[in-house]
Every structure is written in structure tokens, then in C-alpha cells.
Amino acid sequence: GSAAGPAAPDAAGQIEKLALLPGFDIARGLRSVRGKRSLYLSLLLQLVEGHREEPARILGLFAAGSRAEARRLAHGLKGAAATLGLTAIARSATRLDALLRDPAAPVEPALVERLTDDLAADFASLNAALIRPAQPAAEAAAVDPVLFETLTRTLVGLLESGDIAAQSYFGGHAAQFRAMLDRRDFARIEHALHAFHFETALVVLRACRPASADLPDGTA
């Protein structure tokens, strides 16, 4: 349609640049979204925003003896990356998945470290290649209080229950939260979520709001 027209050349140009990077199967990634280039770029951004801290998490979980949880992260990353044609990320995640599959098998820590380093480098390359959509200046000024309340109420609920979905929810609504929150508060919440410090994120989020989700209406 005509609405997608202006964005198409930009999307096409970005995809051409991505195709030049090693570790990409752009054709496969585009097939997974039926050739919708803007959607593909959006999904790549979501993957980076939601999972770029995962190599460090996998290494940390393995070092702490939580091999099953480390493998679960590697397994999920393997599937998501393969679907989007991120062959280098998928390859490293597949090797980690296989390496951690048997909880009783001896695993060389140096190998896990090398594979997670490879993953982190691949994420850094992808992150550097992606262009974030610009947020119009007017958008920050026009904060919808109802939307703000809805988004923060949902995020507070996820954080209070320690639900890992809080990370993907915040990442999926990052543009709205970025427009509605002070820049430093946004960065603090984002950092806390990446580090699994849900209580910290909750404290910051509540301090940003005129009233917390769990406080009665009218609390001053």
C-alpha cells in the first residue's frame, strides 16, 4: 500500500547493508516474514533489544551451576536466530544447546566462554548495523496518560511476580516507555531488567509514576 511506500527504500537499503555482513542469510529471514522488509527489520531490532545480554546470562548461569537454565536460553536463541536467518548467532547457540544438553556430561568452561564471546560479538555486529527508527520530537510531548497507566500497570504486575516476561514486555514497548519516561529512568529500568534486578526496576518505575499500580486512586 501507499503507507509503506516512504519507508520501503530505507528498509531496502538497510537490508542490503545487512546482507554484506558475515553470518546472515537474509533470504531465509525474509522468507520467514513473507518478504516484508520493514517487519523483518523490526523483528531484528526486537531480537537485539531482548536478547543481546543473553550471552553473558548463559555464561553466568553456567558458572553458577544452573546448566539447565543456561541451555534453555541457548535453545530459545537458536530457534529465534535461525528463523530470522542469523546463521552465525544460530550456529553458536546450537553448539551451546548441544554442549549443555546432558546435565551430567563434563563441559570445559573455556569452551562455554568462547562460544558466549562469539555470540556477544555477533550481537554487537548486528546491533551496530541496525538503525533505530527516529522518534518524532512531538511524540515525547504528547504522552497519553491512559496508555502510560496501562503499560506501567502491566509491567509492575510482571515485575512484582518476578516474571521473566517483564523483559520482553518492556522491550516490545520500548518506544512508548522511552517517550513517556525521563531518559535516565528509562536507562535505569532497562539496565535493571537486563541484569534480572526486577526489584530495582520496580522501585524506579514506581518513582516515575504519579501513582503506583498497587496504590489506591487518589493517593498523593
C-alpha positions as CSV (number, residue, x, y, z in Angstrom):
1,G,0.0,0.0,0.0
2,S,1.0,3.6,-0.2
3,A,1.5,3.9,3.6
4,A,4.5,1.6,3.3
5,G,6.0,3.5,0.3
6,P,8.2,6.1,2.0
7,A,9.8,3.6,4.4
8,A,10.5,1.0,1.7
9,P,13.7,2.5,0.2
10,D,15.2,2.9,3.7
11,A,14.3,-0.7,4.6
12,A,15.7,-2.0,1.3
13,G,18.9,0.0,1.9
14,Q,19.3,-1.4,5.4
15,I,18.8,-4.9,4.3
16,E,21.4,-4.5,1.5
17,K,23.9,-3.4,4.1
18,L,23.0,-6.3,6.5
19,A,23.4,-8.8,3.6
20,L,27.0,-7.8,3.3
21,L,27.8,-8.8,6.9
22,P,29.0,-12.3,7.6
23,G,26.7,-14.6,9.4
24,F,23.5,-13.5,7.7
25,D,21.1,-15.5,5.5
26,I,18.9,-12.5,4.6
27,A,16.9,-14.5,2.0
28,R,15.9,-17.1,4.6
29,G,15.0,-14.3,7.1
30,L,12.8,-12.5,4.6
31,R,11.1,-15.8,3.7
32,S,10.0,-16.2,7.3
33,V,8.1,-12.9,7.1
34,R,6.9,-13.3,3.5
35,G,9.2,-10.7,2.2
36,K,8.0,-7.8,4.4
37,R,11.2,-5.9,4.9
38,S,10.1,-3.4,7.5
39,L,8.6,-6.2,9.6
40,Y,11.9,-8.1,9.3
41,L,13.9,-5.1,10.4
42,S,11.5,-4.6,13.3
43,L,11.9,-8.3,14.4
44,L,15.7,-8.0,14.2
45,L,15.6,-4.9,16.5
46,Q,13.3,-6.8,18.9
47,L,15.7,-9.7,18.9
48,V,18.7,-7.5,19.6
49,E,16.9,-5.4,22.3
50,G,15.5,-8.5,24.0
51,H,18.4,-11.0,23.8
52,R,21.8,-9.2,23.4
53,E,22.5,-9.7,27.1
54,E,21.8,-13.4,26.8
55,P,25.4,-14.5,26.1
56,A,26.5,-13.0,29.5
57,R,23.5,-14.6,31.2
58,I,24.2,-18.0,29.7
59,L,27.8,-17.8,30.9
60,G,26.7,-16.6,34.3
61,L,24.1,-19.3,34.7
62,F,26.6,-22.0,33.6
63,A,29.2,-20.7,36.1
64,A,26.6,-20.7,38.9
65,G,25.8,-24.4,38.1
66,S,22.4,-23.6,36.5
67,R,23.1,-25.6,33.4
68,A,19.5,-26.4,32.5
69,E,18.5,-22.7,32.6
70,A,21.6,-21.8,30.6
71,R,20.6,-24.4,28.0
72,R,17.0,-23.1,27.9
73,L,18.3,-19.7,26.9
74,A,20.6,-21.1,24.3
75,H,17.8,-23.3,22.9
76,G,15.4,-20.3,22.6
77,L,18.0,-18.1,21.0
78,K,18.9,-20.9,18.5
79,G,15.3,-21.1,17.2
80,A,14.7,-17.3,17.0
81,A,18.1,-16.6,15.3
82,A,17.6,-19.4,12.7
83,T,14.1,-18.2,11.8
84,L,15.5,-14.7,11.1
85,G,18.4,-16.0,9.1
86,L,21.0,-15.0,11.7
87,T,23.2,-18.0,10.9
88,A,26.3,-17.0,13.0
89,I,24.2,-16.5,16.1
90,A,22.2,-19.6,15.5
91,R,25.3,-21.7,15.0
92,S,26.9,-20.6,18.3
93,A,23.6,-21.0,20.1
94,T,23.2,-24.5,18.6
95,R,26.6,-25.5,19.8
96,L,25.8,-24.2,23.3
97,D,22.5,-26.0,23.3
98,A,24.2,-29.3,22.4
99,L,27.0,-28.8,24.8
100,L,24.7,-28.2,27.8
101,R,22.1,-30.8,26.8
102,D,23.4,-33.6,29.1
103,P,23.5,-32.3,32.7
104,A,25.9,-35.0,33.8
105,A,28.5,-34.6,30.9
106,P,31.7,-32.7,31.7
107,V,31.9,-29.4,30.0
108,E,35.0,-27.3,29.6
109,P,34.3,-23.8,31.0
110,A,36.7,-22.2,28.5
111,L,34.6,-23.6,25.6
112,V,31.4,-22.1,27.0
113,E,33.2,-18.8,27.5
114,R,34.5,-18.9,23.9
115,L,31.0,-19.6,22.5
116,T,29.3,-17.0,24.5
117,D,32.1,-14.5,23.5
118,D,31.3,-15.4,19.8
119,L,27.6,-14.8,20.5
120,A,28.2,-11.5,22.1
121,A,30.4,-10.4,19.2
122,D,27.7,-11.4,16.7
123,F,25.1,-9.4,18.6
124,A,27.4,-6.4,18.7
125,S,27.8,-6.6,14.9
126,L,24.1,-6.8,14.4
127,N,23.3,-4.1,16.9
128,A,25.8,-1.7,15.2
129,A,24.3,-2.4,11.8
130,L,20.7,-1.7,12.7
131,I,19.3,1.8,12.5
132,R,16.7,2.7,15.2
133,P,13.6,4.4,13.9
134,A,13.7,8.1,14.8
135,Q,11.1,9.2,17.4
136,P,9.4,12.5,16.3
137,A,10.1,15.2,18.9
138,A,6.3,15.9,19.2
139,E,5.8,12.3,20.3
140,A,7.6,12.8,23.6
141,A,5.4,15.8,24.5
142,A,2.1,14.0,23.7
143,V,2.1,11.4,26.4
144,D,-1.2,9.6,26.7
145,P,-1.9,9.2,30.4
146,V,-4.2,6.2,29.8
147,L,-1.6,4.4,27.8
148,F,1.0,5.3,30.3
149,E,-1.1,3.8,33.1
150,T,-1.9,0.7,31.1
151,L,1.7,0.0,30.2
152,T,3.1,0.7,33.6
153,R,0.4,-1.3,35.4
154,T,1.1,-4.3,33.3
155,L,4.9,-4.0,33.8
156,V,4.5,-3.5,37.5
157,G,2.5,-6.8,37.7
158,L,5.1,-8.7,35.8
159,L,7.9,-7.3,38.0
160,E,6.1,-8.0,41.2
161,S,5.6,-11.6,40.3
162,G,9.3,-11.9,39.1
163,D,8.0,-12.9,35.7
164,I,10.9,-13.0,33.1
165,A,8.3,-11.8,30.5
166,A,8.9,-8.3,32.0
167,Q,12.0,-8.1,29.8
168,S,10.2,-8.8,26.6
169,Y,7.2,-6.7,27.5
170,F,9.5,-3.7,28.2
171,G,11.5,-4.3,25.0
172,G,8.3,-4.7,23.0
173,H,7.0,-1.3,24.2
174,A,10.4,0.4,24.4
175,A,9.4,3.3,22.1
176,Q,6.4,4.1,24.3
177,F,8.3,3.9,27.5
178,R,11.2,5.9,26.1
179,A,8.7,8.7,25.1
180,M,7.0,8.6,28.5
181,L,9.8,8.3,30.9
182,D,12.8,10.5,31.9
183,R,15.8,9.4,29.9
184,R,17.8,8.4,33.0
185,D,14.8,6.5,34.4
186,F,14.4,4.6,31.2
187,A,18.1,3.7,31.1
188,R,18.0,2.5,34.8
189,I,14.9,0.3,34.2
190,E,16.4,-1.1,31.0
191,H,19.7,-1.9,32.7
192,A,18.0,-3.4,35.8
193,L,15.8,-5.7,33.6
194,H,18.8,-6.9,31.6
195,A,20.6,-7.8,34.9
196,F,17.4,-9.5,36.2
197,H,17.2,-6.9,39.0
198,F,13.4,-6.8,38.9
199,E,13.1,-5.2,42.4
200,T,15.3,-2.3,41.3
201,A,13.3,-1.8,38.1
202,L,10.1,-1.8,40.2
203,V,11.4,0.8,42.6
204,V,12.5,3.1,39.7
205,L,9.2,2.5,37.8
206,R,7.1,3.4,40.8
207,A,9.1,6.5,41.5
208,C,8.4,7.7,37.9
209,R,4.7,7.5,38.2
210,P,2.2,9.8,39.9
211,A,0.6,6.7,41.5
212,S,1.7,3.1,41.7
213,A,-0.4,0.4,40.2
214,D,-0.9,-1.1,43.7
215,L,-1.8,2.1,45.4
216,P,-5.5,3.3,45.6
217,D,-6.6,6.0,43.3
218,G,-6.2,9.5,44.7
219,T,-3.0,8.7,46.7
220,A,-1.0,11.9,46.7
